[in-house]
Amino acid sequence: MMTLLKQPAEVKSFAFNFRQRLRPGEVLASAVLTVPDASGLTAGPVTVQSPQVLFLVEGGTPGSYVLTCRATTEGGDVHEGEGLLEVVDL
């Protein structure tokens, strides 16, 4: 699980990279990002630039959030990545 870091007032872009999970020639077609218990945190919009899924994160109160990205390939395979977002007020 990757760890991401931001301050509450920042708007930052991050990416999930699925390169290691894709077969040669396999391309991501779509993705969905979820953040349970987002407490003032906004994640998205999501942009697919295979093999990466790019997204913005803004807001949030200090604490930890688990981000889950489900990416679907053109062939219908679904890959899931998770990240831990730490919002800290430095």
N, C-alpha and C positions, 0 to 999 in steps of 0.2 A: 504494500500500500504506500503510495507516495504521500509526502507531507507538503502542504501548501501553506504559505504564511502571508497575512495581510493585516493592515490596521483598519479599524472600523470606518474611517472616512475615505479610504482608498477604493478606487474602482480599478480592478486588475484583471488582466487576461491570463488564462491558464490553458493547458491542453492535456488531454489523455492521448498517449501514443500507443496504437495497437499494432505497430509494425511487426513486433515479435510474434504476434498471434495469427497474422494473416498468411495464407498460403501464397506462393508466387502467382501474380495476376489477380488475386482477390482484392476487391475494392469495397470500402465502406459506402453505403448508400444513405443511411440515416442514423440518427442517434437521439437518445433521450437522457437528460440529466435530472436526477432527483436529489433533493436535500431534505430529509425528514427533520422536523423540529427546527426550522430555519430561522426563527426568532429575529426578524428584521433583516434577514439576509436575502438578497436577490441573486440568483444564479441563472445566467442566460443573457441573450439568446445563444443557442448552440449552432455552430457552423462546422460542417463536415468537410475536411480537406484531407481525404484519405492519404495516409493511414492515421491521421490525427483528427481529434474532435476538439475544436476550440470553443471556449466559452468565457464570458465575463462574470465576475463576482463583485458585488457591491454591498455596502452596509454590513449589518451583523453586529452583535454585541460580543464583547470578549468571551472567548470560550472555544470549544472544539465542535466541528461539524463534520459529518461523514457525507461525502459526495459519491453518488453512484452513477456511472455512465454505462448505458446499454447501447451498444453500436451494432447495427444490422448490416450485413454485407448484401451486395446485389444478388447473391445466391441464396440468401435467407438464413445464413448462420448468424447467431447472436453472440457477441462477445461482451463481457462485463468487466469494468475496471472500477476500482474504488480509490478514493483519496481522502486524507484527513486534512481538513482546512482548520488552521489555527488562526483565530482572530485575536490579535493582541493590541493593546493600547500602550504604545511605547512612549 
